[in-house]
Structure formats: structure tokens, C-alpha cells
Amino acid sequence: MRLDPRTPVLVGGGQVSEHDGGIEPVDLIAEAARAAAAEAGSHRLLESLDTVWLSRILSWPYRDPGLLVAERIGAVPRHTGYSGTAGSVPQVLLARAAEDIAAGRRDAVLVGGAESWRTLMKLRAQGRTPDWTVQPENIAPAENLVPDVPMGAEAEKRIGFTRPAHIYPLFDDALRLRLGRTRAMHRDALGELWSRFSSVAAGNPHAWSHEALSARQITTPSPDNRMIASPYTKRMNSNNMVDQAAVLLMCSVEKATALGIGRDRWVFPHASVEGHDTYAIAERPALDRCHAMRLGGQRALELSGVGLDDVAHVDLYSCFPSAVQIAARELGLPLDDPARPLTVTGGLPFAGGPWCNYSAHAVASLATRLRDAPGTYGLVTANSGYLTKQAIGIYSTEPPTGGFRRDDVQDEIDRVPTVRALDSYAGPASAEASTVVYARSGAPERVFLAARTPGGARVLAVSEDKADIDALESCDDGSMAVDVAADGTFHVSGAAARA
């Protein structure tokens, strides 16, 4: 097959996990870029870069970090860009780079990011500020290539229900109830799922943690594994306390050939699809569904001309167990297929969750898997918000028939009926899903609730009352009548609950 010289190819992926700490994010990115160039087999690629695009860095306020990275690796790019805060960014930037390369607008692009969050938190605990690069104010802020994903609708903000670590557990309770599981049954299933992820991380040389954990080690509360929000312990949460970087290098076939990059290094992006569910979680048709994933996954496979059975390697965005379970269901993937694990890295809790840049690690690891098994296909999902925005990519060492294709499925998602969400409501309601939030001491401190009114609308509410917490914690089937107040609080109905 004769390739169009403008065909985009991913030629190198570099990853860094810095356990000794102290290195600022742009230096970590530069180190990852050199590793990516080494994987490509061409250090000349770095000086040939015409574009440097980075995911948002939360651990330091750079104005244009792409300029700093370029200086460190000897590149003189025509364009640098930065993103807003969103976990889907790496896949979105890769898709945009592939599109631009195919159109002749760019020849060689670096996509990457880093966090030195672990170092930052240690220094803050000591009352110190990092001595990292501060760009002068005459440096213009880099172009924002991808906006922030909106988070915090009024119904969520008014009751303080704004943390992913509290919202994703609510989704998991909705999943549990749909599956008809008791809390104990569901906890055990989550432990087995996450144990499989930790086993993948144990074999990943770039993972933050290499300890394979048992299901019981993951689900059992302990001093170093406290409860965060039911049913999640700390080990079920994304681990952002890392110093990590990942860089992906993409260029045209023409540029790869000119630089002497071997054909065995080439990984072809086939398709990338984006879309988002409603920004307000109370408007979602169901709390255990993601229509952006379902429709986006179908479209990505269709554009690639392959079926799900043709995909040998998968990485589902794994900030929390509910994100993996919902994505797997929407895509039609089994949760426990030993021949096709749902992660190639080990996931955000074990391989590391460096805020917006995790999916760059996923694509780098996927590319290695594909090079080791030429002719196979891989799928990556990247997630923003509260299971809100999805970017889904298909890759292979085989070139795509008809070239790289990018699409969005927003029109289709917008046709899915939504639920009427009430910012304020007073009256009776039926519990739909709940999660109990725990203090650092391990004591339950409040319970968040999604409930349906007699008219079918959804309301979000909160209670700090011990009787309400105990009642919902002990209820396995979810059938609970509640009384919601106009201020967003609720109480479980009935005198018995008040005793």
C-alpha cells in the first residue's frame, strides 16, 4: 500500500516517573521528550518540531510552558499551545495534530504534559514555595487550544457536591442498584476489578506503583487506605500525588522518512471521536450511563472500519471504578477478559493520575503494545469532568484506509432525552442513589443523595444527620422515601429513621 506522504504517524512516546522529586514540570516534559525521540530513533526529530502543545499543568502557573520545553530540547516551534483543565485533552490534541499534519498545516508535533504535584504538596506542607521557572509578563500566554470542561451546575454547588471523589461513587451506587447487588457484593466486585488493574501496573515499567494488590487490600479500610466516599477507599481513587510526564511525537510519513525513522516505529491514528453528555449531572437520563461513550465508541470503530472484536488492546480512562464499568458497558467490553484487560498502564490509581495528562501515558503505552504486536488495533478513551466529555481514539501499526478521520457525535447525544433537574425543591421524593462521605478520621460525616420527585424530576440533596447516614448505609435495595427541604437538605422519611 502506497502511503500519502501527509499521513500522520505517531513515532515516539516517552514517559517519566520521578520518585525522588524536586524537578519542575517543564523539565520533566523535556526528559520525556528526549525519551520519546529515543524511542523513535531520531534525536533530530526534536529540533525539527514545528509545534509544541501541552496539557494544562496544575502544579505551576506557566504562561507558555511550550516555549520553555522547546528551549530545553533545542526546538524552535512555529506554534505553541496550551489546554484548559480537562482529562480528555491528550487525545483531543493528538486528533487535532493528526488532522493538521494530514492537511499540510504541520509536519512534526509534540503533545504532552507533566505534573510535579507530589513535590508541590510536600513543599507546601513545609511552608515552602518551589523555586521553579517564572516566565516574565511580557511572555504572552499560550493559545488555549481546548477549553475547560464546565463543572459545578447550580444543583451541585448549592449542596457542596462538586468533588469528583464524591460524584463518581454516586454513579457506582446507581450501577450497584441496576445490577441488583448488595453493598457487600458490589464492594467485592470492585475490589476484583481494581486488583486486575493493579496487576497490570505491576508489570508496567513506567507505572508509579508496582505493587499488585489483592481485592481485599483494595477494599478494606486501613490507616493508609481510609474510606473516602462509599463504596470507595483511597486506593479506588485516582492518585494525583505523583511527579510524572508523558510526551508523544507525531509527524508526517514524509518527515519520518526524511529523518530516517524506521517503519517499525510508526503507529497510525485511525480515528478520533468526541462528544459530551450533559454538563449538569442531575440532567443525565441515568446516572450509570454515558451516551457520549456509547455513541462515540460506535462512531470511532465505524470510521476505522473495524469491529470491537478486532481491538486487541484497550485503555479505559480509570479515575474511579464507575468510569471503567460504565465505559465498558457502553462499548460492549467484558470487565474480566484475561486476554484483553481494560488498561495498558494499570490505571490512574496505580500507574499514576497526573491530572490532565494521564491519557498521554495511555497512548504511549498503547503504542508500545501495538509495535510489539504488529497489525493489531488499540482503543483509548479519555474522559473529562464527571464522566462528561469523551475523546476516543483508535490506533494500529497498519495504515488507515482512506486516511485519518476525526468526528464528533454531539448532534446524536443531544437527541437523547434528558431528565428535568430541580435546583430547588421541597417535598417527598424517592432515593435513586447515594454516597456517604467520610472524614479523615474514618467517621461518616454526610451523605449525598440523588432522588426523584413524584413528577419524575431529579433533585440532589445532602444530610449530615447520623440517622439519615445510617439508614442509607444499611439499605441494600435503594428503596427509601425521603423528604427534601428547599435548602437542599433531606431526611429519610419515617419516625424509625429519626430514632
C-alpha positions as CSV (number, residue, x, y, z in Angstrom):
1,M,0.0,0.0,0.0
2,R,1.5,3.3,-1.1
3,L,1.1,5.9,1.6
4,D,0.2,9.5,1.2
5,P,3.3,11.5,2.4
6,R,0.9,13.6,4.5
7,T,-0.3,10.6,6.5
8,P,0.2,11.3,10.2
9,V,2.2,8.8,12.3
10,L,2.9,8.5,16.0
11,V,6.6,7.7,16.1
12,G,7.6,8.0,19.7
13,G,6.3,8.1,23.3
14,G,8.3,9.0,26.3
15,Q,7.3,8.6,30.0
16,V,8.9,9.7,33.2
17,S,8.1,8.8,36.8
18,E,10.3,10.8,39.1
19,H,10.1,9.4,42.6
20,D,13.0,11.4,44.0
21,G,11.0,14.6,43.4
22,G,12.2,18.2,43.1
23,I,12.0,18.5,39.3
24,E,9.7,21.1,37.8
25,P,7.1,20.1,35.2
26,V,8.7,21.6,32.1
27,D,12.0,19.7,32.9
28,L,10.0,16.5,33.3
29,I,8.4,17.1,29.9
30,A,11.8,17.8,28.3
31,E,13.1,14.5,29.8
32,A,10.0,12.7,28.4
33,A,10.6,14.3,25.0
34,R,14.1,13.0,24.8
35,A,12.9,9.5,25.7
36,A,10.2,9.8,23.0
37,A,12.8,10.8,20.4
38,A,15.0,7.9,21.5
39,E,12.1,5.5,21.0
40,A,11.6,7.0,17.5
41,G,15.3,6.5,16.9
42,S,15.8,10.1,15.8
43,H,17.0,12.9,18.2
44,R,16.9,15.2,15.1
45,L,13.1,15.0,15.4
46,L,13.2,17.3,18.4
47,E,14.9,20.1,16.6
48,S,12.5,19.5,13.7
49,L,9.4,20.2,15.8
50,D,7.2,23.0,14.4
51,T,4.6,22.6,17.1
52,V,4.5,22.1,20.9
53,W,1.1,21.5,22.5
54,L,0.8,20.8,26.2
55,S,-2.0,19.7,28.6
56,R,-2.8,22.1,31.4
57,I,-0.2,21.9,34.3
58,L,-1.9,22.4,37.7
59,S,1.3,22.2,39.8
60,W,2.8,25.5,38.5
61,P,1.4,28.6,36.7
62,Y,3.4,28.8,33.5
63,R,2.3,31.4,30.9
64,D,3.5,29.4,27.9
65,P,5.2,26.2,29.1
66,G,5.6,25.0,25.5
67,L,8.3,27.8,24.9
68,L,10.2,26.6,27.9
69,V,10.1,22.9,26.8
70,A,11.2,24.0,23.3
71,E,14.2,25.8,24.7
72,R,15.2,22.8,26.7
73,I,15.1,20.3,23.8
74,G,16.5,22.6,21.1
75,A,13.3,23.1,19.2
76,V,12.2,26.4,17.5
77,P,8.5,25.8,17.0
78,R,6.2,28.0,14.9
79,H,3.4,27.4,17.3
80,T,2.9,26.6,21.0
81,G,-0.4,25.9,22.6
82,Y,-1.9,25.0,26.0
83,S,-5.1,23.5,27.1
84,G,-7.8,24.2,29.7
85,T,-8.4,21.8,32.6
86,A,-9.8,18.5,31.2
87,G,-8.7,14.9,31.2
88,S,-9.7,14.3,27.6
89,V,-7.1,16.8,26.4
90,P,-4.2,14.5,25.2
91,Q,-6.5,12.6,22.8
92,V,-8.1,15.8,21.6
93,L,-4.7,17.4,20.9
94,L,-3.4,14.2,19.2
95,A,-6.5,14.2,16.9
96,R,-6.0,17.9,16.1
97,A,-2.3,17.3,15.3
98,A,-3.2,14.3,13.1
99,E,-5.7,16.4,11.3
100,D,-3.3,19.3,10.8
101,I,-0.5,17.1,9.6
102,A,-2.8,15.4,7.1
103,A,-3.9,18.8,5.8
104,G,-0.3,20.0,5.4
105,R,-0.5,22.6,8.2
106,R,2.1,21.0,10.4
107,D,4.9,18.5,9.9
108,A,6.1,17.5,13.4
109,V,4.2,17.9,16.6
110,L,4.9,17.3,20.3
111,V,1.9,16.6,22.5
112,G,2.5,16.1,26.2
113,G,2.3,17.3,29.7
114,A,3.5,16.8,33.3
115,E,2.8,17.3,36.9
116,S,5.1,17.7,39.9
117,W,2.2,17.6,42.3
118,R,3.8,15.3,44.8
119,T,6.8,17.7,45.2
120,L,4.5,20.7,45.3
121,M,2.4,19.2,48.1
122,K,5.5,18.2,50.1
123,L,6.9,21.7,49.9
124,R,3.6,23.3,50.8
125,A,3.4,21.1,53.9
126,Q,6.8,22.6,54.9
127,G,5.6,26.1,54.2
128,R,7.9,26.4,51.2
129,T,7.3,27.5,47.6
130,P,9.1,25.7,44.7
131,D,12.0,27.6,43.1
132,W,10.7,26.9,39.6
133,T,10.7,28.9,36.4
134,V,8.6,32.1,36.4
135,Q,8.1,33.5,32.9
136,P,8.1,37.3,32.7
137,E,4.8,39.1,32.0
138,N,6.0,40.1,28.5
139,I,5.6,36.5,27.5
140,A,2.1,36.2,26.1
141,P,0.0,33.3,27.4
142,A,-0.1,30.4,25.0
143,E,-3.2,29.9,22.9
144,N,-5.8,27.9,24.7
145,L,-6.5,25.0,22.4
146,V,-9.1,23.1,24.5
147,P,-11.4,24.9,26.9
148,D,-12.1,23.9,30.5
149,V,-15.0,21.4,30.8
150,P,-17.7,23.1,32.8
151,M,-18.1,21.5,36.2
152,G,-20.4,22.6,39.0
153,A,-24.0,23.2,38.0
154,E,-26.2,25.1,40.4
155,A,-27.9,22.0,41.8
156,E,-24.4,20.6,42.6
157,K,-22.9,23.8,44.0
158,R,-25.7,24.7,46.4
159,I,-25.1,21.5,48.4
160,G,-21.4,21.3,48.1
161,F,-21.5,18.3,45.7
162,T,-18.6,19.3,43.5
163,R,-15.7,16.9,44.0
164,P,-15.1,14.0,41.6
165,A,-14.2,11.9,44.6
166,H,-17.8,12.2,45.8
167,I,-19.7,12.2,42.4
168,Y,-18.2,9.1,40.9
169,P,-19.2,7.0,43.9
170,L,-22.8,8.1,43.4
171,F,-22.6,6.7,39.9
172,D,-21.3,3.5,41.3
173,D,-24.3,3.2,43.7
174,A,-26.6,3.7,40.7
175,L,-24.6,0.8,38.9
176,R,-25.0,-1.4,42.0
177,L,-28.7,-0.9,42.2
178,R,-29.2,-1.6,38.4
179,L,-27.2,-4.8,38.9
180,G,-29.3,-5.8,41.9
181,R,-26.2,-6.3,44.2
182,T,-25.9,-5.8,47.9
183,R,-23.3,-3.4,49.0
184,A,-21.0,-6.2,50.0
185,M,-21.4,-8.0,46.7
186,H,-20.6,-4.8,44.8
187,R,-17.6,-3.9,47.0
188,D,-16.1,-7.3,46.3
189,A,-16.7,-6.9,42.5
190,L,-15.0,-3.5,42.6
191,G,-12.1,-5.0,44.5
192,E,-11.6,-7.7,41.9
193,L,-11.7,-5.2,39.1
194,W,-9.2,-2.9,40.7
195,S,-6.9,-5.8,41.6
196,R,-6.7,-6.7,38.0
197,F,-5.7,-3.1,37.2
198,S,-3.0,-3.1,39.9
199,S,-1.6,-6.3,38.4
200,V,-1.2,-4.5,35.0
201,A,0.6,-1.6,36.8
202,A,2.9,-4.0,38.5
203,G,4.2,-5.1,35.0
204,N,4.4,-1.5,33.6
205,P,7.9,-0.1,33.9
206,H,6.5,3.4,33.8
207,A,3.8,3.0,36.5
208,W,4.0,4.9,39.7
209,S,3.3,1.8,41.8
210,H,4.5,-1.7,41.0
211,E,2.6,-3.4,43.8
212,A,0.0,-6.0,42.7
213,L,-2.8,-5.7,45.3
214,S,-5.4,-8.2,46.2
215,A,-9.1,-7.3,46.1
216,R,-9.2,-7.3,49.9
217,Q,-6.2,-4.9,50.2
218,I,-8.1,-2.5,48.0
219,T,-11.5,-2.7,49.6
220,T,-10.6,-3.0,53.3
221,P,-10.2,0.4,55.1
222,S,-7.0,0.8,57.0
223,P,-4.8,3.8,58.2
224,D,-3.2,4.1,54.7
225,N,-6.4,3.2,52.8
226,R,-9.1,5.2,54.5
227,M,-12.7,5.4,53.3
228,I,-13.2,8.5,51.0
229,A,-16.9,8.1,49.8
230,S,-18.8,4.9,49.8
231,P,-18.1,2.5,48.2
232,Y,-14.6,3.8,47.6
233,T,-11.5,3.6,49.7
234,K,-8.4,5.7,48.9
235,R,-7.0,3.0,46.7
236,M,-10.1,3.3,44.4
237,N,-9.4,6.9,43.8
238,S,-7.1,8.4,41.1
239,N,-3.6,9.0,42.5
240,N,-2.6,12.6,41.7
241,M,0.3,12.6,44.2
242,V,2.8,11.9,41.5
243,D,5.7,13.6,39.6
244,Q,5.1,12.3,36.1
245,A,5.4,13.3,32.5
246,A,4.5,11.8,29.1
247,V,5.3,13.1,25.6
248,L,4.0,11.9,22.2
249,L,5.8,12.8,19.0
250,M,3.8,12.8,15.8
251,C,4.9,13.7,12.3
252,S,4.0,13.0,8.6
253,V,5.2,10.0,6.8
254,E,7.3,12.3,4.7
255,K,9.0,13.8,7.7
256,A,9.5,10.4,9.3
257,T,11.1,9.1,6.2
258,A,13.4,12.1,5.8
259,L,14.5,11.7,9.4
260,G,15.3,8.0,9.0
261,I,12.6,6.9,11.5
262,G,12.1,3.2,10.9
263,R,8.8,1.9,9.6
264,D,8.7,-0.4,12.7
265,R,8.3,2.7,14.8
266,W,5.2,4.0,13.0
267,V,1.8,3.8,14.7
268,F,-1.1,5.2,12.8
269,P,-4.0,7.1,14.3
270,H,-7.1,5.8,12.5
271,A,-9.9,7.8,14.1
272,S,-10.8,10.0,16.9
273,V,-14.3,11.0,18.1
274,E,-15.5,13.4,20.7
275,G,-18.8,14.3,22.4
276,H,-20.1,15.2,25.8
277,D,-23.1,14.3,28.0
278,T,-25.0,17.0,29.9
279,Y,-22.7,19.1,32.0
280,A,-25.2,19.0,34.8
281,I,-25.2,15.5,36.3
282,A,-28.8,15.9,37.5
283,E,-30.0,16.1,33.9
284,R,-28.4,12.8,32.9
285,P,-31.0,10.2,31.7
286,A,-29.4,7.7,34.0
287,L,-26.6,8.1,36.5
288,D,-25.0,4.8,35.3
289,R,-24.9,5.6,31.6
290,C,-22.6,7.7,29.3
291,H,-24.1,8.3,25.9
292,A,-21.0,10.1,24.7
293,M,-19.1,6.9,25.2
294,R,-21.7,4.7,23.6
295,L,-22.2,6.8,20.5
296,G,-18.5,7.9,20.3
297,G,-17.2,4.4,20.5
298,Q,-19.5,3.2,17.8
299,R,-18.5,6.0,15.6
300,A,-14.8,5.6,16.2
301,L,-15.0,1.9,15.2
302,E,-17.1,2.7,12.2
303,L,-14.6,5.3,11.0
304,S,-11.7,2.8,11.5
305,G,-13.6,0.1,9.6
306,V,-13.1,-2.4,12.4
307,G,-15.3,-4.1,15.0
308,L,-14.8,-4.4,18.7
309,D,-13.5,-8.0,18.3
310,D,-10.7,-6.6,16.2
311,V,-9.4,-4.4,19.0
312,A,-6.7,-6.3,20.9
313,H,-5.6,-3.6,23.4
314,V,-7.7,-1.3,25.4
315,D,-7.2,1.5,27.9
316,L,-10.4,2.9,29.5
317,Y,-10.0,6.1,31.5
318,S,-9.9,4.9,35.1
319,C,-10.1,7.8,37.5
320,F,-12.6,5.7,39.5
321,P,-14.2,2.3,39.2
322,S,-17.6,3.6,37.9
323,A,-15.8,5.3,35.0
324,V,-14.4,2.0,33.9
325,Q,-17.6,0.0,34.4
326,I,-19.8,2.5,32.6
327,A,-17.4,2.8,29.7
328,A,-17.1,-1.0,29.4
329,R,-20.8,-1.4,29.3
330,E,-21.3,1.3,26.7
331,L,-18.6,-0.1,24.5
332,G,-19.7,-3.7,24.9
333,L,-16.5,-4.8,26.6
334,P,-16.4,-7.5,29.4
335,L,-14.9,-6.4,32.6
336,D,-12.9,-9.6,33.3
337,D,-11.5,-10.9,30.0
338,P,-7.9,-12.0,30.8
339,A,-7.0,-11.8,27.2
340,R,-8.0,-8.2,26.9
341,P,-7.5,-6.2,30.2
342,L,-9.2,-2.8,30.2
343,T,-5.9,-0.9,30.9
344,V,-2.5,-0.9,29.3
345,T,-0.9,1.2,32.1
346,G,-2.6,0.0,35.3
347,G,-4.9,3.0,35.6
348,L,-4.8,6.3,37.4
349,P,-4.9,4.9,40.9
350,F,-1.8,2.6,40.3
351,A,0.1,3.8,37.2
352,G,-0.5,7.4,38.3
353,G,-3.1,10.1,37.7
354,P,-1.2,13.3,36.7
355,W,-4.3,15.4,36.4
356,C,-5.0,16.3,32.7
357,N,-2.1,14.3,31.2
358,Y,-2.9,10.7,32.1
359,S,-4.1,9.8,28.6
360,A,-0.8,10.7,27.1
361,H,0.7,7.9,29.2
362,A,-2.1,5.6,28.0
363,V,-1.4,6.3,24.3
364,A,2.4,5.9,24.8
365,S,1.9,2.6,26.5
366,L,-0.6,1.5,23.8
367,A,1.8,2.4,21.1
368,T,4.4,0.1,22.6
369,R,1.8,-2.7,22.7
370,L,1.0,-2.2,19.1
371,R,4.6,-2.2,18.0
372,D,5.1,-5.4,19.9
373,A,2.1,-7.0,18.1
374,P,2.2,-5.5,14.5
375,G,-1.2,-5.5,12.8
376,T,-3.3,-5.3,15.9
377,Y,-5.6,-2.5,16.9
378,G,-5.9,-0.5,20.1
379,L,-8.6,1.8,21.6
380,V,-8.1,4.6,24.2
381,T,-10.8,6.6,25.9
382,A,-10.1,9.9,27.6
383,N,-12.5,11.5,30.0
384,S,-13.2,15.0,31.3
385,G,-15.4,16.2,34.1
386,Y,-17.9,13.9,35.8
387,L,-17.9,11.3,33.0
388,T,-18.9,14.2,30.9
389,K,-16.7,14.7,27.8
390,Q,-15.2,11.7,26.0
391,A,-12.5,11.5,23.3
392,I,-12.0,8.0,21.9
393,G,-9.0,7.1,19.7
394,I,-8.3,4.0,17.5
395,Y,-4.7,3.2,16.6
396,S,-2.8,0.5,14.7
397,T,0.6,-0.2,13.1
398,E,-1.4,-0.7,9.9
399,P,-2.3,2.5,8.0
400,P,-5.9,3.5,7.8
401,T,-7.8,3.0,4.6
402,G,-8.9,6.4,3.5
403,G,-6.7,8.3,6.0
404,F,-7.1,9.6,9.5
405,R,-10.7,10.6,10.3
406,R,-12.0,12.8,13.1
407,D,-15.6,13.4,14.1
408,D,-17.9,14.3,16.9
409,V,-21.3,12.8,17.8
410,Q,-22.7,15.8,19.7
411,D,-25.8,16.0,17.5
412,E,-26.7,12.4,18.3
413,I,-26.0,12.8,22.0
414,D,-28.2,15.9,22.1
415,R,-31.1,13.9,20.8
416,V,-31.1,11.6,23.9
417,P,-33.9,12.7,26.2
418,T,-32.7,14.2,29.5
419,V,-34.2,14.4,33.0
420,R,-35.6,17.7,34.4
421,A,-33.3,18.8,37.1
422,L,-34.5,20.9,40.0
423,D,-32.1,23.5,41.6
424,S,-34.6,23.8,44.4
425,Y,-37.3,21.5,45.6
426,A,-39.3,20.9,48.8
427,G,-41.4,17.8,49.3
428,P,-41.4,14.0,49.1
429,A,-39.0,12.1,46.9
430,S,-37.7,8.6,46.3
431,A,-34.0,7.8,46.7
432,E,-32.2,7.0,43.5
433,A,-28.6,6.6,44.5
434,S,-26.4,7.8,47.4
435,T,-22.9,8.0,48.7
436,V,-21.6,8.5,52.3
437,V,-18.6,10.8,52.6
438,Y,-16.1,10.1,55.4
439,A,-13.8,12.4,57.4
440,R,-10.1,11.7,57.6
441,S,-10.8,10.1,61.0
442,G,-12.8,7.4,59.2
443,A,-16.1,8.7,60.7
444,P,-19.0,9.2,58.2
445,E,-19.8,12.9,58.1
446,R,-22.5,13.4,55.4
447,V,-24.5,11.6,52.7
448,F,-25.2,12.9,49.3
449,L,-28.4,11.8,47.5
450,A,-29.9,11.8,44.1
451,A,-33.7,11.4,44.3
452,R,-36.7,11.5,42.1
453,T,-39.8,13.6,42.8
454,P,-43.3,12.2,42.3
455,G,-43.3,14.1,38.9
456,G,-40.1,12.3,37.7
457,A,-37.7,15.2,38.1
458,R,-34.3,14.7,39.8
459,V,-33.1,16.6,42.8
460,L,-29.7,16.4,44.6
461,A,-29.7,16.7,48.4
462,V,-27.4,16.3,51.4
463,S,-27.7,15.4,55.1
464,E,-25.3,15.4,58.0
465,D,-27.8,13.7,60.3
466,K,-26.5,10.4,61.7
467,A,-29.9,8.7,61.4
468,D,-30.0,9.5,57.6
469,I,-26.5,8.3,57.1
470,D,-27.1,5.1,58.9
471,A,-30.4,4.5,57.1
472,L,-28.9,4.9,53.7
473,E,-25.8,2.9,54.5
474,S,-27.8,0.0,55.7
475,C,-30.3,0.0,52.8
476,D,-29.3,-2.5,50.1
477,D,-32.2,-2.2,47.6
478,G,-32.3,1.6,47.3
479,S,-36.0,1.9,48.1
480,M,-36.1,4.7,50.5
481,A,-38.6,7.5,50.9
482,V,-37.1,10.9,51.8
483,D,-38.3,14.4,52.5
484,V,-36.3,17.2,50.8
485,A,-36.2,20.7,52.1
486,A,-35.9,23.9,50.0
487,D,-32.3,24.5,51.3
488,G,-31.1,21.2,49.7
489,T,-31.1,19.1,52.8
490,F,-33.1,15.9,53.3
491,H,-34.2,13.5,55.9
492,V,-35.2,9.9,55.5
493,S,-39.0,9.6,55.9
494,G,-40.4,7.9,59.0
495,A,-40.0,8.1,62.7
496,A,-37.8,5.0,62.8
497,A,-35.1,6.8,60.9
498,R,-35.2,9.7,63.3
499,A,-34.8,7.5,66.4
